[in-house]
Amino acid sequence: MSETLCKPTIVQTLRDTNINEGEKLKLHAALNGHPEPEIIWYRNNIPLKNSRDLTLT
């Protein structure tokens, strides 16, 4: 039995955010799709990774 593919769609509009140095940042993206889309966040063309001060969901 084959699964139905569904292209990714943005559920919640993305928006710019600014923080001051030393503040914590939480990035969130709400997307639908099948298979579940993989989300990669970038800053200055460098992929971001979870850290003590950065939470990616």
Distance bins in CASP14 RR format, pairs under 12 A and 6 or more apart:
PFRMAT RR
TARGET T0000
AUTHOR 0000-0000-0000
RMODE 2
METHOD distances of the structure
MODEL  1
2 34 0 0 0 0 0 1 0 0 0 0 0
3 33 0 0 0 0 0 1 0 0 0 0 0
3 34 1 0 0 1 0 0 0 0 0 0 0
3 35 1 0 0 1 0 0 0 0 0 0 0
3 36 0 0 0 0 0 1 0 0 0 0 0
4 33 0 0 0 0 0 1 0 0 0 0 0
4 34 1 0 0 1 0 0 0 0 0 0 0
4 35 0 0 0 0 0 1 0 0 0 0 0
5 33 0 0 0 0 1 0 0 0 0 0 0
5 34 1 0 0 1 0 0 0 0 0 0 0
5 35 1 0 0 1 0 0 0 0 0 0 0
5 36 0 0 0 0 0 1 0 0 0 0 0
5 37 0 0 0 0 0 1 0 0 0 0 0
6 31 0 0 0 0 0 1 0 0 0 0 0
6 32 1 0 0 1 0 0 0 0 0 0 0
6 33 1 0 1 0 0 0 0 0 0 0 0
6 34 1 0 1 0 0 0 0 0 0 0 0
6 35 0 0 0 0 1 0 0 0 0 0 0
6 36 0 0 0 0 0 1 0 0 0 0 0
6 37 0 0 0 0 1 0 0 0 0 0 0
7 31 0 0 0 0 0 1 0 0 0 0 0
7 32 0 0 0 0 1 0 0 0 0 0 0
7 33 1 0 0 1 0 0 0 0 0 0 0
7 34 0 0 0 0 1 0 0 0 0 0 0
7 35 0 0 0 0 0 1 0 0 0 0 0
7 37 0 0 0 0 1 0 0 0 0 0 0
8 29 0 0 0 0 1 0 0 0 0 0 0
8 30 0 0 0 0 0 1 0 0 0 0 0
8 31 1 0 1 0 0 0 0 0 0 0 0
8 32 1 0 0 1 0 0 0 0 0 0 0
8 33 1 0 1 0 0 0 0 0 0 0 0
8 34 0 0 0 0 1 0 0 0 0 0 0
8 35 0 0 0 0 1 0 0 0 0 0 0
8 36 0 0 0 0 1 0 0 0 0 0 0
8 37 1 0 1 0 0 0 0 0 0 0 0
8 38 0 0 0 0 1 0 0 0 0 0 0
8 39 0 0 0 0 1 0 0 0 0 0 0
9 29 0 0 0 0 0 1 0 0 0 0 0
9 30 0 0 0 0 1 0 0 0 0 0 0
9 31 1 0 0 1 0 0 0 0 0 0 0
9 32 1 0 1 0 0 0 0 0 0 0 0
9 33 1 0 0 1 0 0 0 0 0 0 0
9 34 0 0 0 0 0 1 0 0 0 0 0
9 37 0 0 0 0 1 0 0 0 0 0 0
10 28 0 0 0 0 0 1 0 0 0 0 0
10 29 1 0 0 1 0 0 0 0 0 0 0
10 30 1 0 0 1 0 0 0 0 0 0 0
10 31 1 0 1 0 0 0 0 0 0 0 0
10 32 0 0 0 0 1 0 0 0 0 0 0
10 33 0 0 0 0 0 1 0 0 0 0 0
10 37 0 0 0 0 1 0 0 0 0 0 0
10 39 0 0 0 0 0 1 0 0 0 0 0
11 28 0 0 0 0 0 1 0 0 0 0 0
11 29 0 0 0 0 1 0 0 0 0 0 0
11 30 1 1 0 0 0 0 0 0 0 0 0
11 31 1 0 0 1 0 0 0 0 0 0 0
11 32 1 0 1 0 0 0 0 0 0 0 0
11 33 0 0 0 0 1 0 0 0 0 0 0
11 37 0 0 0 0 0 1 0 0 0 0 0
12 28 1 0 0 1 0 0 0 0 0 0 0
12 29 1 0 0 1 0 0 0 0 0 0 0
12 30 1 1 0 0 0 0 0 0 0 0 0
12 31 0 0 0 0 1 0 0 0 0 0 0
12 32 0 0 0 0 0 1 0 0 0 0 0
12 57 0 0 0 0 0 1 0 0 0 0 0
13 28 0 0 0 0 0 1 0 0 0 0 0
13 29 0 0 0 0 0 1 0 0 0 0 0
13 30 0 0 0 0 1 0 0 0 0 0 0
13 31 0 0 0 0 0 1 0 0 0 0 0
14 27 0 0 0 0 1 0 0 0 0 0 0
14 28 0 0 0 0 1 0 0 0 0 0 0
14 29 1 0 0 1 0 0 0 0 0 0 0
14 30 0 0 0 0 1 0 0 0 0 0 0
14 31 0 0 0 0 1 0 0 0 0 0 0
14 39 0 0 0 0 0 1 0 0 0 0 0
14 41 0 0 0 0 0 1 0 0 0 0 0
15 27 0 0 0 0 0 1 0 0 0 0 0
15 28 0 0 0 0 0 1 0 0 0 0 0
15 29 0 0 0 0 0 1 0 0 0 0 0
16 27 0 0 0 0 0 1 0 0 0 0 0
17 23 0 0 0 0 0 1 0 0 0 0 0
17 24 0 0 0 0 0 1 0 0 0 0 0
17 25 1 0 0 1 0 0 0 0 0 0 0
17 26 0 0 0 0 1 0 0 0 0 0 0
17 27 1 0 0 1 0 0 0 0 0 0 0
17 28 0 0 0 0 0 1 0 0 0 0 0
17 41 0 0 0 0 0 1 0 0 0 0 0
17 43 0 0 0 0 0 1 0 0 0 0 0
17 54 0 0 0 0 0 1 0 0 0 0 0
18 25 0 0 0 0 1 0 0 0 0 0 0
19 25 1 0 1 0 0 0 0 0 0 0 0
19 26 0 0 0 0 1 0 0 0 0 0 0
19 27 0 0 0 0 0 1 0 0 0 0 0
19 43 0 0 0 0 0 1 0 0 0 0 0
19 53 0 0 0 0 1 0 0 0 0 0 0
19 54 0 0 0 0 0 1 0 0 0 0 0
20 53 0 0 0 0 0 1 0 0 0 0 0
21 53 0 0 0 0 0 1 0 0 0 0 0
22 51 0 0 0 0 0 1 0 0 0 0 0
22 52 0 0 0 0 0 1 0 0 0 0 0
22 53 1 0 0 1 0 0 0 0 0 0 0
22 54 0 0 0 0 0 1 0 0 0 0 0
23 53 1 0 0 1 0 0 0 0 0 0 0
23 54 0 0 0 0 0 1 0 0 0 0 0
24 50 0 0 0 0 0 1 0 0 0 0 0
24 51 0 0 0 0 1 0 0 0 0 0 0
24 52 0 0 0 0 1 0 0 0 0 0 0
24 53 1 0 1 0 0 0 0 0 0 0 0
24 54 1 0 0 1 0 0 0 0 0 0 0
24 55 1 0 0 1 0 0 0 0 0 0 0
25 41 0 0 0 0 1 0 0 0 0 0 0
25 43 0 0 0 0 1 0 0 0 0 0 0
25 48 0 0 0 0 1 0 0 0 0 0 0
25 50 0 0 0 0 0 1 0 0 0 0 0
25 51 0 0 0 0 1 0 0 0 0 0 0
25 52 0 0 0 0 0 1 0 0 0 0 0
25 53 1 0 0 1 0 0 0 0 0 0 0
25 54 1 0 1 0 0 0 0 0 0 0 0
25 55 1 0 0 1 0 0 0 0 0 0 0
25 56 0 0 0 0 1 0 0 0 0 0 0
25 57 0 0 0 0 0 1 0 0 0 0 0
26 41 0 0 0 0 0 1 0 0 0 0 0
26 48 0 0 0 0 0 1 0 0 0 0 0
26 50 0 0 0 0 0 1 0 0 0 0 0
26 51 0 0 0 0 0 1 0 0 0 0 0
26 53 0 0 0 0 1 0 0 0 0 0 0
26 54 1 0 0 1 0 0 0 0 0 0 0
26 55 1 0 1 0 0 0 0 0 0 0 0
26 56 0 0 0 0 1 0 0 0 0 0 0
26 57 1 0 0 1 0 0 0 0 0 0 0
27 39 0 0 0 0 1 0 0 0 0 0 0
27 40 0 0 0 0 0 1 0 0 0 0 0
27 41 1 0 1 0 0 0 0 0 0 0 0
27 42 0 0 0 0 0 1 0 0 0 0 0
27 43 0 0 0 0 1 0 0 0 0 0 0
27 48 1 0 0 1 0 0 0 0 0 0 0
27 49 0 0 0 0 0 1 0 0 0 0 0
27 50 0 0 0 0 1 0 0 0 0 0 0
27 51 0 0 0 0 0 1 0 0 0 0 0
27 53 0 0 0 0 0 1 0 0 0 0 0
27 54 1 0 0 1 0 0 0 0 0 0 0
27 55 1 0 0 1 0 0 0 0 0 0 0
27 56 1 0 1 0 0 0 0 0 0 0 0
27 57 1 0 0 1 0 0 0 0 0 0 0
28 39 0 0 0 0 1 0 0 0 0 0 0
28 41 0 0 0 0 0 1 0 0 0 0 0
28 54 0 0 0 0 0 1 0 0 0 0 0
28 55 0 0 0 0 1 0 0 0 0 0 0
28 56 0 0 0 0 1 0 0 0 0 0 0
28 57 1 0 1 0 0 0 0 0 0 0 0
29 36 0 0 0 0 0 1 0 0 0 0 0
29 37 0 0 0 0 1 0 0 0 0 0 0
29 38 0 0 0 0 0 1 0 0 0 0 0
29 39 1 0 1 0 0 0 0 0 0 0 0
29 40 0 0 0 0 0 1 0 0 0 0 0
29 41 0 0 0 0 1 0 0 0 0 0 0
29 56 0 0 0 0 1 0 0 0 0 0 0
29 57 1 0 0 1 0 0 0 0 0 0 0
30 37 0 0 0 0 0 1 0 0 0 0 0
30 39 0 0 0 0 1 0 0 0 0 0 0
30 57 0 0 0 0 1 0 0 0 0 0 0
31 37 1 0 1 0 0 0 0 0 0 0 0
31 38 0 0 0 0 1 0 0 0 0 0 0
31 39 1 0 0 1 0 0 0 0 0 0 0
31 57 0 0 0 0 0 1 0 0 0 0 0
33 39 0 0 0 0 0 1 0 0 0 0 0
38 47 0 0 0 0 0 1 0 0 0 0 0
38 56 0 0 0 0 0 1 0 0 0 0 0
39 47 0 0 0 0 0 1 0 0 0 0 0
39 48 0 0 0 0 0 1 0 0 0 0 0
39 56 1 0 0 1 0 0 0 0 0 0 0
39 57 0 0 0 0 1 0 0 0 0 0 0
40 46 0 0 0 0 0 1 0 0 0 0 0
40 47 1 0 1 0 0 0 0 0 0 0 0
40 48 0 0 0 0 1 0 0 0 0 0 0
40 49 0 0 0 0 1 0 0 0 0 0 0
40 56 0 0 0 0 1 0 0 0 0 0 0
41 47 1 0 0 1 0 0 0 0 0 0 0
41 48 1 0 1 0 0 0 0 0 0 0 0
41 49 0 0 0 0 1 0 0 0 0 0 0
41 50 0 0 0 0 1 0 0 0 0 0 0
41 51 0 0 0 0 0 1 0 0 0 0 0
41 54 0 0 0 0 1 0 0 0 0 0 0
41 55 0 0 0 0 0 1 0 0 0 0 0
41 56 1 0 1 0 0 0 0 0 0 0 0
41 57 0 0 0 0 0 1 0 0 0 0 0
42 48 1 0 0 1 0 0 0 0 0 0 0
42 49 0 0 0 0 0 1 0 0 0 0 0
42 56 0 0 0 0 0 1 0 0 0 0 0
43 49 0 0 0 0 0 1 0 0 0 0 0
43 54 0 0 0 0 1 0 0 0 0 0 0
43 56 0 0 0 0 0 1 0 0 0 0 0
47 54 0 0 0 0 0 1 0 0 0 0 0
47 56 0 0 0 0 1 0 0 0 0 0 0
48 54 1 0 0 1 0 0 0 0 0 0 0
48 55 0 0 0 0 0 1 0 0 0 0 0
48 56 1 0 0 1 0 0 0 0 0 0 0
49 55 0 0 0 0 0 1 0 0 0 0 0
49 56 1 0 0 1 0 0 0 0 0 0 0
50 56 1 0 1 0 0 0 0 0 0 0 0
50 57 0 0 0 0 1 0 0 0 0 0 0
END
